[in-house]
Amino acid sequence: MLLLKTLVKFFLFKFKLDGEIKIKILTRKHEINGKIVDVKPAVEGKQREEMLDASRKIFVGGLDPTVTNGIDVFKILDDLANFFNKYGDVREAVVLYDNNRGASRCFGFVTFDQKEAVDNLVKHNNYVLKGKQIDVKQAMPKSQQKMP
């Protein structure tokens, strides 16, 4: 017998069901310890969003430390977006910096409007930015990355 404490507000059970059983579970009233509970399917929204973003995002490694992203008063200093814009519409381009040193970590991410731009870039991975060979890979969601 499962003993429920009053502090628990929800449970998550994950299992695969065929359509008919799933509909019955979702449409019937369920009662636990005399209280009616609301049963809903689990939606992994954050993970789903992360996967969608990753399909339109590339990791760019081996960047020259002078590669920029940002805006100056007089001009756009976004080397990364300017470079990749010829391969597809760039939604976002970010160079990562070390907060302690204020220096580039020599890698970044570029997000495109279309997944096809990512597929083509990864397929032909032979690019030079500011005189330096860069490495372009499909970005992976954090949930799929192997932690050291």
N, C-alpha and C positions, 0 to 999 in steps of 0.2 A: 504494500500500500504506500502511495506517495503522499507525504505530509507536506502541505503547503504553508509557508509562513506568510504573514500579512504584508511583509515588505516587498514580496515578489509581485511585479506589475504585469509581466508578460513572460511567455515561454516561446521558444522557437524550436519546432520540430521540423526536420528536413528529411523527406523521403519522396520517392517517385511513386506517383499514382496514375492509373489510367483515368481518362477523362470522366467516365461515369461516376466512379468512386469519389473523385475530387469534387465534382459538382454536388454530390450528396453531402459530403463533409462541409463544404462551404455554405450550403443553403439551409442546413438544419440548425436547430437551437442546441447549444452545448452548455452543460451545467457542471460546475466543479464546486464541491462543498456548499451546495445550495445557492451559488451565484451563477448567473448567466454570463457566459464569456463570449467574446467576439472573436470569431475565427476568420483569419484572412490569409491569403497566400503570401509567402515571403517574397519580397522583391529586393533584389540585390542591386539597388539603384546606383550606389557609389561605385561598386565594382563594374557595373555595366557601363556607366559613364566613362570610367577610367579606360576600359577596353576600347570604346569608341574613339576617345581622344588619342589613344596610342596608335590606332590604325591610321591616323592622319598626322602622326608626329615622328620626327627622326631625331636620333641622337647624333651629334656632330662632335667627334673627338679630334685631338691633335691640332687644335686651333692655335694660331700665332697669338701670343699674349696681347698684341695690339688690336686684335679684332674687337670691335665695339658693338654695343647696343645701347641706344639712348638718344636723347635729343639735345643739341646745343642750341643756344639762342638763334644762331644764324643758319644752321643746317641740320639735317638728319644724319646722325653718326652711326646708323645701324648697318654696319658692314655685313652682318649675318643675313638680315632680311634682304638687303640689296642684292647680295650674291644669289640667294635661293629664289628670289622672286621671278627669275627667268625660267624656272622649272615649274612654277605653279603659283597660285595666289597664296601669299603668306599671311596667315592669321596672326601669328605671334613668333617672335624670335628672341631667345634669351641666352645670353652668355652668363655662365655662373662665375661668381667672384668669391674669394676667400674673405670673409668678414673681418678677420683679424689683420690681414695684411693689405686688404683693399686691392689685391692683385687678381687677375684672371686665373681661373682654374683650368683654362685651356680646353674647355668643352662647353657645349650648350645644347639647346633643343630648338627645333623649328617645327611649328604646327601649320599645316596647310588646310585650305578649305576642302580639297579633294584628296581622297585616298590614292588615286592614280598617280599623283605627283610623287608620293612616298614610294610606291611600288617601282616607278621608273628610276628614281634616284638610287634606291638600294640595289637595283639590278645592275646599274652601270658604275658602281662605286669607284670612280676615278676622278677626283676633283682636287683642284688647287685653289686655295684662297690666300691672298696676300703672299704668294710665293711659297706656300707650304702645303704639302699633301695633307688632306684631311680625311678622316674616316667617317663614313656615313652609314648608320645602321638604323633599322626599325626600332623605335623606342619601345620599351617594355613597361607595362604597368608595374608599380611598386609591388603589388600583390603577387606578381609572377617572378620577381627578381630573387636570385639566390643570395641570401645574407651570409657574409663571411663568418 
